[in-house]
Every structure is written in C-alpha cells, then in structure tokens.
Amino acid sequence: MPVWAQNVAIVNGKPIPKARLDLLENQFKQQAANMHQTLPPDADKRLRDRLIQTEVLAQEAERQGIPGTPEFRTQLDMARQSIMVNLLADNFIKQHPISDADAKAEYDSLVKQMNQQYASQPEIKQYKASHILVKTQDQAKDIIAQLKKGAKFADLAKKYSQDSGSAANGGELGWADPKNYVPEFAAALAKLNKNQTTDTPVKTQFGYHIIHLEDIRETKPPMPPLPTFEQAKQQVIQRMEQQKLAAFQKDLLDKAKIEDQSGNKIKLDDPSDSNAKPDDQSGNKAPAQPDKSKASK
C-alpha cells in the first residue's frame, strides 16, 4: 500500500495517519456497544473531520509555542499516566478473561440474592375498590341517596360515572396500593370497612367520588421480571471484570510505599467496587402499577 494511502488527510504538509482514525473509531464503537447502539453511517467522515480540525488547532498551538509551557508539560505528564493506567487495565482484563461458566455462576448468585431480598420484603395492604366520579357535590349526594334506597353500585357507576376507565366495569378499580391514588381518595378509602361505601362525597381534583370498598388483603408487590442470563451476560462479565480490576488495584496499593514529604505514611481510602445488580428488563426498581382510574396520581 502506498504511503499516502495510509493517511486520512495531509494538513499543511503534515499527514494524519489512518491508524489514528482506526483507534478513534474503535473507541467510539466500544462506547456505542456499551450503550447497545451502533455508529451512524457517516461516522468515518465525522471522525476524519474531527481529526483534521484537531490537527489544524494543534499546529497553531505548536506555532504559538504552547508545548514549551509548564502547563503543557504538566498536563502531558498526567495524560501519559492516564493512558498507561487505561492500557494497564485493558491488558489485565485480557489476561484474566471471565469464562461463561464463571459468568453464569455469578448471574445465578445475583438472582438468588434478589429473590432473597424480595422474600424478605414486608407485605403491603391492598384495597379492592370501586368508585363513581361525578362533577358536582349535589349529584354525588343524589347517587348516595339512591344507594341507600337499594340501587346497585355497579349500575349507577355505569350510568353516571365520568371515569371512562372504570365506568363500563361498574366502577371497579381492582386491587391497588392506596398510595397509587390521590391523597383525599386514599384517606377516604382507608377509613372504610369491607363492603362499606362512603356516605358523603369525597372531593378531589377530578371531581366528587362515591367510593365502595369490596375487600382488603396483605400481599407482596409483584417482583419485577429479571433478564435472562443471555440478556445480562455482558453486564455480569463487566461487573466481574471491574471486581477483579479493583482487587488488582488494591493489591498494588497495599504493596506500595506511600509517604508524604516528611516520611509519614499516607493512608488511602479503600477503592472498593460497588455491589451492582443486573437491572430488571423494564429498567425500574419496582413494578409500576397501571393507571386504574382518574383517582390515580
């Protein structure tokens, strides 16, 4: 391959080697892969243009003598250290690969921990309720009067309720944690006994409610679905790599002689790794309740 073909551009007579573009492209590909994305079709051109712009600015910095300044030498030394540390970490991970069997064992351990945590959670109180929502207090009082005369709650809900999400089902809201409802609705619901209906209208931002409590139960919230091993595999491997890397770093720090200018030992904080867990598939820490009615928050 001719020498000129190994360059992506020549700026003021100075070539930009293709190896520099390849390195930059690989870095961006890795970042995109970590976020489950791909590079855009014109990524090569964008990265090439970025290298050209950087080269133009770098040449001007050279012309102004910036490489000879103390600030440049300090930052260059820090950049050199950063590059070496990053390459050291890359080499360590390559030399200590995580096998599929080890990753599966770690995944199983994490799933077991999460199941144990779920099992230890206290039960919550859920209410199975129905409601009728109307616009005015007088209309709500009239419906309460009809109920006291023997009218069926479901029939009146279908006829009068302004909540289109529950009216067709006779006002039924299903089982729900009262925290899912607006405060006024939740407070009124909590005061009812089984098979009891509010005898005065409950005012909220949506209008006036007549609430009927059908039942109460103690139960655990449903556990969020966990990703399969194949779905979580890369995340688990990265977690294990970071744990190994943290142990390697700690071992080096423990062996190093670290002192201040007076010869006193400097004690460092423990750079321990965080105990991350694989996310559930929805990305939520807890399952979201469906929006059951206009009484919901």
C-alpha positions as CSV (number, residue, x, y, z in Angstrom):
1,M,0.0,0.0,0.0
2,P,1.5,3.4,-0.9
3,V,2.4,5.6,2.0
4,W,-0.1,8.3,1.1
5,A,-2.9,5.7,1.3
6,Q,-2.1,5.1,4.9
7,N,-3.1,8.7,5.8
8,V,-6.6,10.0,6.1
9,A,-5.5,13.6,5.2
10,I,-2.5,15.8,4.9
11,V,-2.8,19.2,6.7
12,N,-0.3,21.9,5.8
13,G,2.1,19.1,4.6
14,K,1.7,17.0,7.8
15,P,0.0,13.7,7.4
16,I,-2.7,12.3,9.7
17,P,-2.1,8.5,9.8
18,K,-5.0,6.2,9.3
19,A,-4.0,4.3,12.5
20,R,-5.2,7.4,14.4
21,L,-8.6,7.2,12.8
22,D,-8.8,3.4,13.4
23,L,-8.1,4.0,17.1
24,L,-10.7,6.7,17.4
25,E,-13.3,4.6,15.6
26,N,-12.7,1.6,17.8
27,Q,-13.1,3.7,20.9
28,F,-16.4,5.1,19.7
29,K,-17.6,1.6,18.6
30,Q,-16.9,0.3,22.1
31,Q,-18.7,3.2,23.7
32,A,-21.7,2.7,21.4
33,A,-21.7,-1.1,22.1
34,N,-21.8,-0.4,25.8
35,M,-25.0,1.6,25.3
36,H,-26.4,-1.0,22.9
37,Q,-26.1,1.4,19.9
38,T,-24.3,1.5,16.6
39,L,-22.3,4.2,14.9
40,P,-24.1,6.3,12.3
41,P,-23.3,5.6,8.6
42,D,-21.3,8.7,8.3
43,A,-19.2,8.1,11.4
44,D,-15.9,7.7,9.4
45,K,-16.4,11.1,7.8
46,R,-17.3,12.7,11.1
47,L,-14.3,11.2,12.9
48,R,-12.0,12.2,10.0
49,D,-13.2,15.7,10.1
50,R,-12.7,15.8,13.9
51,L,-9.1,14.6,13.4
52,I,-8.5,17.3,10.8
53,Q,-9.9,20.0,13.0
54,T,-7.8,18.9,15.9
55,E,-4.6,18.8,13.7
56,V,-5.3,22.3,12.5
57,L,-5.6,23.6,16.1
58,A,-2.6,21.6,17.2
59,Q,-0.5,23.1,14.5
60,E,-1.5,26.6,15.7
61,A,-0.7,25.6,19.3
62,E,2.8,24.5,18.1
63,R,3.2,27.8,16.3
64,Q,2.4,29.7,19.5
65,G,4.9,27.7,21.5
66,I,2.4,26.1,23.8
67,P,4.2,22.7,24.0
68,G,7.1,24.5,25.8
69,T,4.9,25.9,28.6
70,P,4.9,24.4,32.2
71,E,1.1,23.9,31.9
72,F,1.5,21.8,28.8
73,R,4.2,19.6,30.4
74,T,2.1,19.0,33.5
75,Q,-1.0,18.1,31.5
76,L,1.1,15.9,29.2
77,D,2.5,14.0,32.1
78,M,-1.0,13.5,33.6
79,A,-2.3,12.4,30.2
80,R,0.6,10.0,29.8
81,Q,-0.2,8.4,33.2
82,S,-3.9,8.2,32.3
83,I,-3.1,6.4,29.1
84,M,-0.8,4.0,30.8
85,V,-3.3,3.2,33.5
86,N,-6.1,2.6,30.9
87,L,-3.8,0.3,28.9
88,L,-2.8,-1.5,32.1
89,A,-6.5,-2.1,32.9
90,D,-7.1,-3.3,29.3
91,N,-4.1,-5.7,29.5
92,F,-5.2,-7.0,32.9
93,I,-8.7,-7.8,31.6
94,K,-7.3,-9.5,28.5
95,Q,-5.0,-11.6,30.7
96,H,-7.8,-12.6,33.1
97,P,-10.8,-13.3,30.9
98,I,-14.2,-14.2,32.5
99,S,-15.4,-17.6,31.3
100,D,-19.1,-18.3,30.5
101,A,-19.2,-20.7,33.4
102,D,-18.0,-18.2,35.9
103,A,-20.4,-15.5,34.5
104,K,-23.3,-18.0,34.8
105,A,-22.4,-18.8,38.4
106,E,-22.2,-15.1,39.2
107,Y,-25.6,-14.5,37.5
108,D,-27.2,-17.3,39.5
109,S,-25.8,-15.9,42.7
110,L,-27.2,-12.4,41.9
111,V,-30.6,-13.8,41.1
112,K,-30.6,-15.8,44.3
113,Q,-29.7,-12.6,46.3
114,M,-32.5,-10.7,44.6
115,N,-35.0,-13.4,45.3
116,Q,-34.0,-13.5,48.9
117,Q,-34.3,-9.7,49.2
118,Y,-37.8,-9.9,47.6
119,A,-38.8,-12.7,50.0
120,S,-37.7,-10.6,53.0
121,Q,-39.8,-7.6,51.9
122,P,-42.8,-6.9,54.2
123,E,-46.3,-7.4,52.8
124,I,-48.3,-4.3,51.8
125,K,-52.0,-3.6,52.2
126,Q,-54.0,-3.6,49.0
127,Y,-57.6,-2.5,48.6
128,K,-60.2,-3.7,46.0
129,A,-62.4,-0.8,45.4
130,S,-65.0,0.8,43.1
131,H,-65.9,4.4,42.6
132,I,-68.3,6.7,40.9
133,L,-67.0,10.0,39.7
134,V,-69.3,13.0,39.1
135,K,-68.8,16.7,38.6
136,T,-70.9,18.2,41.3
137,Q,-71.4,17.6,45.0
138,D,-75.2,17.6,44.7
139,Q,-75.1,14.9,42.0
140,A,-72.8,12.8,44.3
141,K,-75.3,13.3,47.2
142,D,-78.2,12.2,45.0
143,I,-76.3,9.0,44.0
144,I,-75.6,8.2,47.7
145,A,-79.3,8.6,48.4
146,Q,-80.1,6.2,45.6
147,L,-77.6,3.7,47.0
148,K,-79.2,3.9,50.4
149,K,-82.6,3.1,48.8
150,G,-81.2,-0.1,47.4
151,A,-79.8,0.9,44.0
152,K,-76.8,-1.2,42.8
153,F,-73.5,0.5,42.9
154,A,-72.3,-1.0,39.6
155,D,-75.5,0.1,37.8
156,L,-75.1,3.7,39.0
157,A,-71.4,3.7,38.1
158,K,-72.2,2.7,34.5
159,K,-74.9,5.3,34.3
160,Y,-73.3,8.3,36.0
161,S,-69.5,7.9,36.4
162,Q,-67.3,10.3,34.5
163,D,-64.3,8.0,34.8
164,S,-64.3,6.3,31.4
165,G,-61.6,3.9,32.5
166,S,-63.8,2.2,35.2
167,A,-67.4,3.1,34.4
168,A,-68.0,0.3,31.9
169,N,-66.9,-2.2,34.6
170,G,-69.3,-0.9,37.2
171,G,-66.7,1.5,38.7
172,E,-64.2,-1.4,39.6
173,L,-60.6,-0.3,40.2
174,G,-59.3,-3.7,41.0
175,W,-56.6,-4.4,43.6
176,A,-54.2,-1.5,44.3
177,D,-52.0,0.1,46.9
178,P,-53.7,3.2,48.2
179,K,-50.5,5.1,47.5
180,N,-51.5,5.0,43.9
181,Y,-54.4,7.2,44.5
182,V,-54.6,10.9,45.2
183,P,-54.4,11.7,48.9
184,E,-58.0,12.6,49.5
185,F,-59.2,9.4,47.8
186,A,-56.7,7.2,49.6
187,A,-57.6,8.7,53.0
188,A,-61.3,8.1,52.5
189,L,-60.6,4.5,51.3
190,A,-58.5,3.7,54.3
191,K,-61.4,4.6,56.7
192,L,-63.9,2.1,55.1
193,N,-64.5,-1.4,56.2
194,K,-65.2,-4.3,53.8
195,N,-68.4,-3.9,51.8
196,Q,-68.8,-0.3,53.0
197,T,-69.5,2.8,50.9
198,T,-68.7,6.4,51.7
199,D,-71.8,8.2,53.0
200,T,-70.5,11.6,52.0
201,P,-68.9,12.7,48.7
202,V,-65.1,12.7,48.5
203,K,-63.8,15.8,46.8
204,T,-60.5,15.5,44.7
205,Q,-59.0,17.5,41.9
206,F,-61.1,15.3,39.5
207,G,-64.5,16.0,41.0
208,Y,-66.6,14.2,43.6
209,H,-66.3,10.4,44.3
210,I,-68.5,7.8,45.9
211,I,-66.2,5.0,47.0
212,H,-67.1,1.4,47.7
213,L,-64.6,-0.9,49.4
214,E,-65.1,-4.6,48.5
215,D,-62.1,-6.2,50.1
216,I,-58.7,-5.8,51.8
217,R,-55.6,-8.1,51.6
218,E,-52.0,-8.3,52.7
219,T,-49.7,-9.2,49.8
220,K,-46.3,-8.7,48.4
221,P,-45.9,-6.5,45.3
222,P,-45.1,-8.5,42.2
223,M,-41.3,-9.0,41.6
224,P,-40.0,-7.2,38.5
225,P,-39.0,-9.6,35.7
226,L,-35.3,-10.3,35.7
227,P,-33.3,-10.5,32.5
228,T,-32.2,-13.9,31.3
229,F,-28.6,-14.9,31.5
230,E,-28.0,-14.2,27.9
231,Q,-29.6,-10.8,28.2
232,A,-27.5,-9.9,31.3
233,K,-24.3,-11.8,30.3
234,Q,-22.3,-8.8,29.1
235,Q,-23.3,-6.7,32.1
236,V,-22.4,-9.6,34.5
237,I,-19.0,-10.0,32.8
238,Q,-18.2,-6.3,33.0
239,R,-19.2,-6.4,36.7
240,M,-16.8,-9.3,37.4
241,E,-14.0,-7.6,35.4
242,Q,-14.4,-4.5,37.5
243,Q,-14.3,-6.5,40.7
244,K,-11.1,-8.3,39.5
245,L,-9.6,-5.0,38.5
246,A,-10.4,-3.4,41.8
247,A,-8.8,-6.3,43.7
248,F,-5.7,-5.9,41.5
249,Q,-5.6,-2.2,42.2
250,K,-6.0,-2.8,45.9
251,D,-3.2,-5.3,46.0
252,L,-0.8,-2.9,44.2
253,L,-1.8,-0.1,46.6
254,D,-1.3,-2.3,49.7
255,K,2.2,-3.2,48.5
256,A,3.2,0.3,47.6
257,K,5.2,2.5,49.9
258,I,3.3,5.8,50.1
259,E,4.6,8.7,52.2
260,D,4.4,12.4,52.4
261,Q,7.5,14.7,52.2
262,S,8.1,14.2,55.9
263,G,8.2,10.4,55.6
264,N,4.8,9.9,57.2
265,K,2.7,7.1,55.8
266,I,-0.3,8.3,53.7
267,K,-3.4,6.2,54.3
268,L,-5.8,5.9,51.3
269,D,-9.5,5.3,51.2
270,D,-10.4,1.7,50.1
271,P,-11.3,1.8,46.4
272,S,-13.9,-0.9,46.8
273,D,-16.2,-1.7,44.0
274,S,-19.9,-1.1,44.2
275,N,-22.2,-4.1,44.6
276,A,-24.2,-3.5,41.4
277,K,-27.0,-5.8,40.3
278,P,-28.4,-6.6,36.9
279,D,-31.4,-4.4,36.1
280,D,-34.8,-5.8,35.5
281,Q,-36.0,-5.6,31.9
282,S,-38.2,-2.6,32.4
283,G,-35.3,-0.7,33.9
284,N,-37.5,0.0,37.0
285,K,-36.5,-0.8,40.6
286,A,-40.1,-1.6,41.4
287,P,-43.1,-2.6,39.2
288,A,-45.3,0.2,38.1
289,Q,-49.0,0.0,38.8
290,P,-51.3,0.6,35.9
291,D,-53.3,3.8,35.8
292,K,-56.5,2.4,37.1
293,S,-58.6,5.5,37.2
294,K,-58.8,9.2,37.5
295,A,-58.4,8.6,41.2
296,S,-54.8,7.6,40.5
297,K,-52.0,10.1,40.9
